[in-house]
Amino acid sequence: TYRDNIQKRLDKLAGGQMDSERRRRDLASRLYELFKDSVDVYRDQLRHRVEADASRYFQQLTTEQDYAGLRINDNYGLTIVHRDGTDIPIRSAGAEHVVALSLVAALQNNAQLRGPIVIDSPFGRLDGGHRSRIVEVLPDMADQVVLLVYEEELPPARAREALKGRLRAEWALERQSARHTQLVKR
């Protein structure tokens, strides 16, 4: 065929280099596939670990006994799973908040480099039962957790009692004027 004739001419012009180039191309192609497959396997393993950890944290944080855990959906979001195995299609703002905290904890637990977790207003949409559970579990989420809270969300005395010896420092913002607020250690 015409194609075979052209290939023979090219092989003749290239001498022995064409076979060498083909082997290099094939090796590069196989290496690419190996790395691609490795990434797929790693992503799937990580997805399962994050899902399991998020479910574990969710069960520790929620006060709803009918929830069995969380499942990572096709869009990489988290779906609440009822104890009968069905999805919870609509969730409250408080449940959304607990799901988000569970994901933060799971991602922290599976990160290659771990740092502090910093959370602004972690209790704003939650009832007292959820607040208590979260305060209990927060120290297990990371070596260092920084909470930015209003005293109404978590009164200092309640935080000190709940966290006991795990509270390392406490800071407050003190208004000095309309243009200046100072951070002071308590």
N, C-alpha and C positions, 0 to 999 in steps of 0.2 A: 504494500500500500504506500501511498504518498507519504504518510506520516512516518512509517518505518524507514523509508528511504532517507528522509530528512534526518531522522535520529541516527542512522548509520553514518551519514556525512558528518554530523556534529561529533559523534564518537571518534571518528577518524581524525577530525581537526583537533579535538581536545587531547588526543592521545590517551594515556591512562588516567588523566586527571578527572575525567567525567565520572568514572566509577567511584573514585575517591570522594568527589563532591556529592554524589548520590548517597553514599554511606553517611557522610556528615549531615546531609539534609534529613535522612531517615532517623539518625540518632537524635538530632535536634527535635524532630517531630515527636519521637517517643518520649524524650525528656519533658517536652511541653505537656503531653498527655499525662505523664506521671505526676507532674506538679499540679496540674489542673485537678486530677483525681484526688490528690492529697489534700488540696484545699477544700474540696467537696466533703471529704471524710471528716476533716477537722471542723468545718462549719457545722456539719450534722451532729458531731459529738458535743460541740460547744452549745449548740441549740438545746440538746437534751439536758445537759448539765444546768444551763440557765433556767430552763423550764422547771426542772426538779427543784432547784434552789428557790426559785420564785414561788412555787407552790408551797414549799416548806415554810418560807417566811410568811406568806399570805395566811396560812393556817394558824400561825402563831399570832398574827396581828389582828385578824378579823374576829368579831364576836358572833358572827353568823355561823351557826352549827351546820346548816344545810349545804354550805359550800365545801366541796371536796378539794379544790385547788385551782390552779391556773394551767392554761394550755396556750402555747404559742400558735397563733393562727397563721394563715397563708401570707398575711401582710406583715408578719413579724410583730404584731401586737399581741397583747395578752387577753385571753377570754376566760372569764370565771366559769368554772365547771361545777354544776350542782352535784350533790352526792349520788343522784340517780344516773349521772353520766351525761346529762344534757347541758347545753350551753345556757348561760344566763344572758339573754339578749340585751336587756336594758339594765343599767346599774346607776345607782345614786352617785352624787358628787363625792360622798364619803367613801363609797366602795371604790370609786375611781382613784381616790387619793391613796387608799390602802394598796391597790394594785400597783400604783406608781412607786410607792415605798418598797414594795416587794421586789419590783424590777430593779430598783437602785441597789438594794441589798444583794440580789442575785448577780448583777453585773459586777459589783465590787468583789464578791466572793470568787468570781471566775476571771478577774482581770490579771494580766501578767504583772503589771505594776499597780500596787494598791496605794491609795492615798486616803486622805480624810474624806468623809462624806459631809457636805455642807448643805443644810436644808433650811429654807426660809419659810416660815409659817407652816410648820408640819402638822398643826392641829386645827387649823382654821375651820374645816368643814366636818370635824369629827365629834362624836359624842364622848361622854366621859369614859365609857368602857373601852372604846378604841384608843383614847388618849393613854389610859393606863397601860394597855397592852403594848403600845408603841414605845412608851418610856421604858418598859421592862426589856424589850427586844433590841432597842437602839444600840446599846453597848456591844451586842453580839454581831452587829452589821459590819463594823469596821473597828480598827484599833483606835481611831479617833473620829468622833462625830461632833460636828458643830451645829448647834441649833440657834436660829435667829427667831426669837419668839417674843410676843407681847406678854406682859405679866398676866393678862387675862387668859391667854391660851394655856400657860403653864406657870402658875405662881411659883416663885423661887422656893418657898418652903416645901411645896409639893414635889418639886424637882429634886431638892436635896433629900427628901425622905425616900422617894422612889429610886433614886440612883445610888443612895447610900455612899459608899466609898469610891464609887466609879466616877463621880463628878470631879473633874480635875481643876476646872477654873470657871469662874462666873464673872461676866462683864455686863455692864449696863451703859446705855447711852444717856447722858445727862445734858439737857438743853441748857446752853449758856446764854444764847440770844437767838434772834431770828436768823442769824447768819452763822451760828457756830453751835455745834453739838460736840460734846467730848465723850470719849470712851474711857470708862473708869472701871478698875477691878474692884469687885466686891469682896 
